């Protein structure tokens, strides 16, 4: 396999100046039947809801909803509530429920959504790491940045707040993050002085060819965003908005 070059690595990120400071949300959810038992029915749910804002996760017992990039808190809230309402109606027709729970039991089904990338991941991890990955759900917050230099600067600004943000989004007494760290060999973000340091780490850790393979709790996403992955899940949309507001206070967003 040919080693990825620095220009090739930089070309994998979709920075968009017009979306600087915009916010996007991703929320992972479990699927259960009417008795509260986990069911691997993500494909059934996604086929039924037929909405590009909903997608699959590694576990076939999970689905994920997303918002479009939004500038205003109110617009984020409206889209999250719309996703919740659509999911509830769709799930009811299927005889299942979409629930928010940060950590599931060890004996949960370990069926994986048949995505080629996920199947490759499963081939390269042991059962303990697979179980850890399937048992947890979280909320990811994306902040749009204009270019790689701005991304590194914004990313570095967030690093001193890692512990605070982990505590802010925790509803499982640290269990979700403990399992996440079992799954992710590398999870703690490190400071980069420039793009060359980032590229060196990406090459050493194996995500230079695919930035999605970086599992740090704060990462520079291929979508041209800074992605914060430490938050748990909640039934309360206003709590997600509180997390967004805290991030906005840390960053000099225009």
C-alpha positions as CSV (number, residue, x, y, z in Angstrom):
1,X,0.0,0.0,0.0
2,X,1.3,3.4,-0.9
3,X,1.8,5.7,2.0
4,X,-0.4,8.8,2.1
5,X,1.3,12.1,1.4
6,X,0.7,15.3,3.3
7,X,-1.2,16.9,0.3
8,X,-3.3,13.8,0.0
9,X,-4.0,13.9,3.8
10,X,-5.1,17.6,3.6
11,X,-7.3,16.8,0.7
12,X,-9.4,14.5,2.8
13,X,-10.9,17.4,4.8
14,X,-13.9,19.4,3.5
15,X,-13.4,22.8,5.0
16,X,-16.0,25.4,4.1
17,X,-15.4,29.0,5.0
18,X,-19.1,29.9,4.8
19,X,-19.9,27.3,7.6
20,X,-17.3,28.7,10.1
21,X,-18.9,28.7,13.5
22,X,-21.9,26.7,12.4
23,X,-22.9,23.8,14.7
24,X,-24.0,20.3,13.8
25,X,-25.2,17.6,16.2
26,X,-25.1,13.8,16.0
27,X,-27.0,11.7,18.6
28,X,-26.7,7.9,18.9
29,X,-29.8,5.9,20.2
30,X,-30.6,2.3,21.0
31,X,-33.6,0.4,19.6
32,X,-35.7,-1.7,21.9
33,X,-38.9,-3.6,21.6
34,X,-42.0,-2.8,23.7
35,X,-40.7,-4.8,26.6
36,X,-37.4,-2.8,26.6
37,X,-35.3,-5.5,25.1
38,X,-32.6,-4.5,22.6
39,X,-33.4,-5.4,19.0
40,X,-30.9,-5.3,16.0
41,X,-33.4,-3.6,13.7
42,X,-31.5,-0.5,12.6
43,X,-32.0,-1.4,8.9
44,X,-35.7,-1.8,9.3
45,X,-35.9,1.6,11.1
46,X,-33.8,3.4,8.5
47,X,-35.7,2.0,5.6
48,X,-39.0,3.1,7.2
49,X,-38.0,6.6,8.3
50,X,-36.3,7.2,4.9
51,X,-34.6,10.5,6.1
52,X,-31.0,11.4,5.3
53,X,-30.7,12.9,8.7
54,X,-30.9,9.3,10.1
55,X,-28.1,6.8,9.6
56,X,-26.6,3.6,11.0
57,X,-24.0,2.9,13.6
58,X,-21.6,-0.1,14.3
59,X,-24.2,-1.9,16.4
60,X,-27.3,-3.0,14.6
61,X,-29.2,-2.1,17.8
62,X,-28.3,1.6,17.3
63,X,-29.3,4.4,14.9
64,X,-28.0,8.0,14.7
65,X,-29.7,11.2,13.9
66,X,-28.0,14.4,12.7
67,X,-28.9,18.0,12.2
68,X,-27.9,20.2,9.3
69,X,-25.3,22.9,10.1
70,X,-27.0,25.6,12.0
71,X,-26.0,29.1,13.2
72,X,-28.7,29.7,15.8
73,X,-29.4,27.7,18.9
74,X,-33.2,27.9,18.2
75,X,-32.7,26.3,14.8
76,X,-30.7,23.4,16.3
77,X,-33.5,22.9,18.9
78,X,-36.2,22.8,16.2
79,X,-34.4,20.2,14.1
80,X,-33.6,18.0,17.1
81,X,-37.2,18.0,18.2
82,X,-38.3,17.3,14.6
83,X,-36.0,14.3,14.5
84,X,-37.2,13.0,17.8
85,X,-40.9,13.3,16.8
86,X,-40.3,11.6,13.4
87,X,-38.4,8.8,15.1
88,X,-41.1,8.2,17.6
89,X,-43.8,8.0,15.0
90,X,-41.7,5.7,12.8
91,X,-40.7,3.4,15.6
92,X,-44.3,3.0,16.8
93,X,-45.3,1.7,13.4
94,X,-42.5,-0.9,13.7
95,X,-43.5,-1.9,17.2
96,X,-40.2,-0.7,18.7
97,X,-38.9,2.4,20.6
98,X,-35.9,4.7,20.2
99,X,-34.3,5.3,23.6
100,X,-31.5,7.3,25.1
101,X,-29.3,5.2,27.4
102,X,-25.5,5.7,27.7
103,X,-24.5,2.2,28.6
104,X,-26.2,-1.2,27.9
105,X,-25.7,-4.5,29.6
106,X,-22.7,-6.8,28.8
107,X,-25.0,-9.5,27.3
108,X,-26.5,-7.3,24.7
109,X,-26.7,-8.6,21.0
110,X,-23.4,-7.9,19.2
111,X,-24.9,-7.9,15.6
112,X,-23.1,-5.3,13.5
113,X,-24.7,-3.2,10.7
114,X,-23.4,-4.7,7.4
115,X,-21.3,-1.7,6.3
116,X,-17.9,-2.6,4.8
117,X,-16.0,-0.3,7.0
118,X,-17.6,-1.6,10.2
119,X,-17.1,-5.2,9.1
120,X,-13.4,-4.5,8.6
121,X,-13.2,-2.9,12.1
122,X,-14.8,-6.0,13.6
123,X,-12.3,-8.3,11.9
124,X,-9.5,-6.4,13.6
125,X,-10.7,-6.1,17.2
126,X,-11.3,-8.6,19.9
127,X,-14.7,-9.4,21.5
128,X,-14.1,-7.2,24.5
129,X,-13.5,-4.1,22.3
130,X,-16.5,-5.0,20.1
131,X,-18.7,-5.3,23.2
132,X,-17.4,-2.0,24.6
133,X,-18.2,-0.3,21.3
134,X,-21.7,-1.7,21.0
135,X,-22.7,-1.0,24.6
136,X,-22.3,2.8,24.5
137,X,-24.0,5.8,22.8
138,X,-23.1,9.4,22.8
139,X,-23.7,12.9,21.4
140,X,-21.2,14.4,19.1
141,X,-21.0,18.2,18.5
142,X,-19.4,19.6,15.4
143,X,-18.1,23.2,15.1
144,X,-17.4,24.4,11.5
145,X,-13.9,25.8,10.8
146,X,-12.6,27.4,7.6
147,X,-9.3,25.7,7.0
148,X,-6.7,23.4,8.6
149,X,-4.7,26.2,10.3
150,X,-7.9,27.4,11.9
151,X,-8.9,23.8,12.8
152,X,-5.6,23.2,14.6
153,X,-5.9,26.6,16.5
154,X,-9.6,25.9,17.5
155,X,-8.8,22.3,18.5
156,X,-5.9,23.4,20.7
157,X,-8.2,26.0,22.4
158,X,-10.5,23.2,23.5
159,X,-7.8,20.8,24.9
160,X,-7.6,22.4,28.4
161,X,-11.3,21.9,28.8
162,X,-11.4,18.2,28.0
163,X,-11.9,17.0,31.6
164,X,-14.6,19.6,32.3
165,X,-16.5,18.7,29.1
166,X,-16.3,15.0,29.9
167,X,-17.9,15.6,33.3
168,X,-20.5,18.0,31.9
169,X,-21.8,15.3,29.5
170,X,-21.6,12.3,31.8
171,X,-24.8,10.5,33.0
172,X,-23.2,7.1,33.8
173,X,-20.7,7.9,36.5
174,X,-17.9,7.6,34.0
175,X,-18.8,4.2,32.7
176,X,-19.5,5.2,29.1
177,X,-16.1,6.9,28.8
178,X,-14.4,3.9,30.5
179,X,-15.9,1.6,27.8
180,X,-15.1,4.1,25.1
181,X,-11.4,4.1,26.2
182,X,-11.5,0.3,26.1
183,X,-12.6,0.4,22.5
184,X,-10.4,3.2,21.3
185,X,-6.7,2.4,21.7
186,X,-6.0,6.2,21.4
187,X,-8.6,8.5,22.8
188,X,-6.8,11.4,24.5
189,X,-6.2,14.3,22.1
190,X,-2.8,15.9,22.0
191,X,-1.6,19.4,21.1
192,X,-0.4,20.1,17.6
193,X,1.9,23.0,16.8
194,X,1.3,22.8,13.1
195,X,-0.1,20.6,10.3
196,X,3.2,18.6,10.1
197,X,2.8,17.4,13.6
198,X,-0.8,16.4,13.0
199,X,0.2,14.5,9.9
200,X,3.1,12.8,11.7
201,X,0.7,11.5,14.4
202,X,-1.9,10.6,11.8
203,X,0.7,8.5,9.9
204,X,1.9,6.8,13.1
205,X,-1.6,6.0,14.4
206,X,-3.0,4.9,11.0
207,X,-5.6,7.6,10.2
208,X,-3.7,9.5,7.6
209,X,-5.5,7.6,4.8
210,X,-8.9,8.0,6.6
211,X,-9.4,10.7,9.3
212,X,-12.5,8.7,10.5
213,X,-10.1,6.3,12.1
214,X,-9.0,8.9,14.6
215,X,-11.0,8.1,17.8
216,X,-9.8,11.0,19.9
217,X,-12.5,12.6,22.2
218,X,-11.7,15.9,20.4
219,X,-10.7,15.5,16.7
220,X,-10.5,17.4,13.4
221,X,-13.2,15.8,11.4
222,X,-13.1,15.1,7.7
223,X,-16.3,17.2,7.4
224,X,-14.2,20.4,8.0
225,X,-15.3,20.6,11.7
226,X,-13.9,20.2,15.2
227,X,-15.8,17.2,16.6
228,X,-16.3,16.8,20.3
229,X,-17.2,13.2,21.2
230,X,-17.2,13.1,25.0
231,X,-20.8,13.9,25.7
232,X,-23.3,11.2,26.7
233,X,-27.0,11.0,25.8
234,X,-30.0,12.7,27.2
235,X,-33.8,12.9,26.8
236,X,-33.6,16.6,27.1
237,X,-32.9,18.7,24.0
238,X,-32.1,21.7,26.2
239,X,-29.2,19.9,27.8
240,X,-27.6,19.4,24.4
241,X,-28.1,23.1,23.8
242,X,-26.4,23.8,27.1
243,X,-23.4,21.8,25.9
244,X,-23.3,23.8,22.7
245,X,-23.5,27.1,24.7
246,X,-20.6,26.0,26.9
247,X,-18.4,25.3,23.8
248,X,-19.4,28.6,22.2
249,X,-18.2,30.4,25.4
250,X,-14.8,28.7,25.1
251,X,-14.3,29.5,21.4
252,X,-14.1,33.0,19.7
253,X,-16.8,32.0,17.2
254,X,-17.7,34.7,14.6
